[in-house]
Amino acid sequence: MNEHQLGRLLRRVILLSAPLPTALLGVACGGSAEVDGTGAGGASAGATSSAGSGVGGSGAVGGTGAVGGTGAVGGTGAVGGTGAVAGMGGSGTAGSGTAGSGGATNGCKSTGVINSCVTTTIQVPVSCVGDIAVGMPLPTEKCHELCAPSTFSCLVATIDSGNAVSVTCNPGCAVGRRPAGFDANTPCDPSALGDYFAEIARLEAASVTAFRTLRDELREHGAPRRLVRAAGRAARDEVRHTRTTGALARRWGGTPRTPSLSRVARRSLEAMAIENAVEGCVRETYGALVATRQAERAREPHVRAAMMRIARDETRHAALSWSVARWLESRLDQAAKRNVERAKLAAARELSSSIAHEAEPAFAELAGLPARAECLALLAQLQRALWS
């Protein structure tokens, strides 16, 4: 699927997922939600995507909707904070809570507090994660058990020579391609438009490294030059996005911060494919969808103009992820292919379960962020088209 085909698909998904007039204005990306596969009480659609998959069908978002809070998990587990904000162009920020970072575990049950906007690494016995390879995501239930119910996703980071496993608890503050070694240890404050764009700028800056790493690894593994060049171009795009969103942050009083990145070793083809599936084919594709929606619906002229360019770039980046996935798949054995597919489907489920802390920031309409109900519908349509 090239960028033009994907762009048409994303615009169709937005059209088919338009909210009802009575939909509450909110934001998405963080928390817990459920998608009703029967389609009862939800919108449905039957358009066909350029990838050959049906968008919509009988099962869309329905039932009783989503289980959402109004903020992050804080203190001893009480709900608090100000909610969450959807990502744009591959980025987003989660709501602030009263919690601090932590994550100490007692056996396989978390007894610490995981801040809703801080990536935390915890140590658990190998028996807590079972037979899961390094870099693979944990099932949602296990992730919530080890980290916190508000955690977006968990990955097995390392397995030492003894009996300990490092698990990374990811709060889901970014929707899009994050580089290996990215540290989200920065409080998120979605209460003001300037702070929102400051966090977006930080995440866009991190994406520069993600694409430079992808470019270098593709070159080392003998990938076609067109993929190497496309990854290099994407890195340059992200430099421009960082400047653009940084300027928007400063326009509304925000202060962009430099991302914290740790050095990581070069990865195997399978590890590359797993990251590309999770960060590119799922998260970045959804980020491109949200960016496209913002480009069409943002009421603030400066935001709308910025997002028009960013959305085009992010759609091209998402299409690159799918091209990279096809090339990598041709070089993997069957066991590795199954691991990649499991990781992709798990990431899609995690993204689905992460949507929908209800919140009503004053800038949601200005920034073109979708309401909670619409975001659920967007994700349901996209999942049917690309991830099922």
Protein Blocks (a to p, Z undefined) as FASTA:
>chain_A
ZZklmmmmmmmmmmmmpccfklccddehedjddddfkopoiacdfbdcfkopaehijbdc
ehjbpaddfbdcehjopaedjbjaddeehiacddddfbdcehiaehjacfbdcdfkbccd
ddddfklnopadehiacdfklmmmmmomklmbdcdfbdcfklbccddddehlagcdddeh
iacbbccdfkbfklmmmmmmmmmmmmmmmmmmmmmmmmmnopafklmmmmmmmmmmmmmm
mmmmmmmmmmnopacddddddddddddfklmmmmmmmmmmmmmmmmmmmmmmmmmmombl
klmmmmmmmmmmmmmmmmmmmmmmmmmmmmccfklmmmmmmmmmmmmmmmmmmgopacdd
fklmmnopacfklmmmmmmmmmmmmmZZ
